[in-house]
Amino acid sequence: MNKLAQAVVEESLHETIQETRLDSDQLYLKKKKEDQIRMKLDQFAKELSRVEQQRDKH
């Protein structure tokens, strides 16, 4: 393989690796965000339940 062809192949491989890392990072960030949303929803549900119990006692 001549040097130009080798450079093109290496650059393409490098770009593929970078895209894979970006995809992986995006998936990680998406999962992290989803986990944060679930945690907030759980907190909201607990607070709502607490308020409903207090209201029912009155």
Buried (B, 14 or more C-beta within 10 A) or exposed (E): EEEEEEEEEEEEEEEEEEEEEEEEEEEEEEEEEEEEEEEEEEEEEEEEEEEEEEEEEE
